[in-house]
Amino acid sequence: MAVGLGALGHDVQDCRERFGHLMAVAGAVVYQPTDGRGVPDYQLQGGSFLPDAQILTCLSCEGLFAHLVRFETVPSAGPVPLSELVSACLEIVKADAAGMVLVAEAASLVGRSLERSPLLDGSVAASLPPGGGSARAVTPCVTLAVGVAARAERSALASFLSPLGKRSWPAGNFHAAAFSPRPLTQGELDLAATVAGLFEEGTLDKILQLSHENNDQAGAQESRFVRGACWLGPIAEIESDRISG
């Protein structure tokens, strides 16, 4: 799984005007082009075909998920905020940092969307941590969210994470794909089949980098969820790498 800035295409020059928020998980790669088309693009792994993506910068996780957690909110309590959901997940994995994949019915998604390729401004540091682009809200929807979260500072991750709620922790970096609303399958879930089903049976609307927004009139806002499933994997080792070409 990975979240970052990238595009689908054969080389960097081909993607120069389209780089935007990108996420990858279980054989699916999806991103939000910044060339004005407004519609997300994606590729699914199948047979001998592998998605062809160019990456400017990203967080990627390798390994097996240790937990699958199902959740459903009590109607009287209302939808659960992203920060509370992430805090509960970090308690379950008993780790200060974890990779997470979330498939859920969302009451609202709050995040940001880049409107211009960072290469057109001569920089690839446009905003892996939330901050760049325009604030957006999508309601309601089914979402596939991919990201990394931490509840204490890890120096190697610090520059990639931002607070998910009003407090400094938990912090994270999550990209989310918003699909047309529909009930989620009950019972045990297979991640690859679940992800493929979202793209094959749903309508993909938008890719957002989830963020916590402060609004003087409406108050603090963050994404909120009604029910869903989380695949969790504690992060044991962090490496930094740079690929040229």
C-alpha positions, 0 to 999 in steps of 0.5 A, spaced: 500 500 500 502 507 498 499 514 498 503 520 495 503 524 489 503 521 482 500 519 476 498 513 471 503 514 465 509 511 461 514 516 464 515 523 468 514 527 461 508 524 459 505 525 466 508 532 467 501 536 467 497 531 471 501 529 477 496 529 483 494 525 489 495 517 488 493 511 492 495 504 491 492 498 495 491 490 493 493 491 486 489 497 485 492 504 483 488 510 483 489 518 482 486 525 481 489 528 475 490 535 476 489 537 468 482 540 469 479 533 467 476 533 474 475 525 474 479 520 478 483 515 473 485 508 476 488 501 473 487 494 476 492 489 476 489 483 473 493 477 469 499 479 467 497 486 467 500 491 472 498 498 473 503 503 470 504 509 475 510 514 476 511 516 483 514 523 485 514 522 492 510 517 497 509 513 503 509 505 502 508 499 506 510 492 505 508 486 509 502 482 512 496 486 515 496 483 523 488 485 524 482 486 521 477 490 525 469 491 523 466 497 527 459 500 527 457 506 530 451 507 535 445 511 532 445 515 538 452 517 538 453 519 531 458 517 526 465 516 529 471 522 527 477 519 523 481 521 529 477 517 534 477 511 529 485 511 528 486 512 536 482 506 537 486 502 531 493 504 534 490 501 541 488 494 538 495 493 534 499 496 540 504 500 536 505 507 536 505 507 528 501 503 523 499 502 516 491 502 515 486 501 509 479 503 511 473 501 507 467 504 510 460 508 509 462 515 510 457 520 513 462 525 510 469 526 507 473 532 509 480 533 505 484 537 500 485 536 492 491 539 488 489 543 483 495 544 479 501 539 478 507 540 483 512 539 477 509 545 473 511 549 479 518 546 479 517 542 486 515 535 488 514 537 495 507 540 494 504 537 500 504 530 502 502 532 509 495 535 508 496 543 507 496 544 499 490 545 494 483 546 496 478 544 501 473 539 499 467 535 503 464 529 500 457 526 503 455 521 504 459 516 500 463 509 501 470 510 501 476 506 500 482 510 505 489 508 505 494 511 509 499 511 515 498 513 522 502 515 529 500 516 536 507 519 538 513 522 534 517 518 529 522 522 526 523 519 520 515 520 519 514 527 522 514 531 515 509 526 512 504 526 518 499 532 520 494 532 526 488 528 524 483 532 529 484 538 534 490 535 538 497 534 535 496 526 536 494 521 533 497 524 526 497 521 519 497 521 512 491 518 508 488 518 501 481 516 500 477 514 494 469 516 494 464 512 491 457 512 490 453 510 497 451 503 497 451 498 503 457 494 505 458 486 505 457 483 512 461 478 515 469 476 513 472 480 508 477 479 503 481 485 502 483 484 494 476 482 493 473 488 497 477 493 493 476 490 486 469 490 488 468 497 489 471 499 482 467 494 478 461 495 482 461 502 484 462 509 481 468 513 483 467 520 484 473 523 487 480 522 491 482 527 497 487 527 502 484 527 508 485 533 513 482 536 519 479 543 517 478 549 522 473 553 520 471 559 524 463 559 522 462 551 522 468 549 527 473 544 527 471 539 521 474 532 520 471 525 516 466 521 520 464 514 519 458 510 520 460 503 519 466 499 516 472 495 516 480 496 517 486 492 515 491 494 520 499 493 520 504 495 526 510 499 523 516 496 525 521 499 521 522 505 517 526 506 511 528 512 507 529 512 499 530 516 493 529 513 486 532 517 480 530 517 473 
